Amino acid sequence: MAIKGKKRTKGRRPKAAAPKPVVVTPKQPLVGRRWFQITVVAVLVAGVALGIGYGFGHQATLDAIRADDVVATKALGTYKKEADGALANVGYPTTDGFGILTELPTPDAIRTGGVSDREATGAAKAAVKATKAANQGLLAVDVDKLVPGLQPTIADHIVGSRDEMAASLEMYRQYAILLKEAVGSSGADRAFLLGAAERLKGSANAVFSRGYNRFISILRLYDLYTAPQQPGAPAGGVPGGVPGGVPGGTAPIPGTVPAGP
């Protein structure tokens, strides 16, 4: 039988365990992280390598420019000597161009009787001989030996100026022949020949001025030209001062590198 008046004792519940402490590791500063340090070192190494590479590359560029200048100066010096020798047959440099065939009477002087027929004939014959010699002298310049190794624009100015001046000298030779023929003619024939000579002279002047200006501009670029001190060309000369643009009186030539120090 159950014994009345007694209750079963309930078992006590165990106390809840205290929470375990959580260990929180503080984050390292950015500069202390290994990946960051590796990245910084890599960037620094790359920067130093680029700097060294740029230095060597820049020096190599300067060396190449100086080498080009040496080649160009030598070629232009040879060209100047030979071209000056050829042009000496027909005139001389002036402060504003080149005095060419200054002893040859103009068509107007022959037309108006400002010069005798005998003097005009003698001057015309001399001009024919001089222009032929100058033309042959310019064409004898061996540009094929001068231009190898030069910048394309420098080579173009050498060949172009030589060819234009040579072509103009042939035109001047024909001009002198027309004058000689005009002096030996009369009436309508004389007038026609003098008119044709005037037109040919204008074309010859234009071609020569273009070629001579190219010749002078490329020499000045490399400090190989000294302007003469005498006055400007006489009336019979060819005007055509070199275009301005940079110290020394020449416009810069596109695509070229001026002479280095």
HELIX and SHEET records of a PDB file:
HELIX    1   1 LEU A   30  GLY A   32  5                                   3    
HELIX    2   2 ARG A   34  LEU A   87  1                                  54    
HELIX    3   3 PRO A  107  ARG A  111  1                                   5    
HELIX    4   4 ASP A  117  LEU A  139  1                                  23    
HELIX    5   5 VAL A  143  LEU A  146  1                                   4    
HELIX    6   6 PRO A  152  VAL A  183  1                                  32    
HELIX    7   7 GLY A  187  LEU A  221  1                                  35    
SHEET    1   A 3 GLY A  91  THR A  94  0                                        
SHEET    2   A 3 GLY A  97  ILE A 100 -1                                        
SHEET    3   A 3 VAL A 238  PRO A 239 -1                                        
END                                                                             
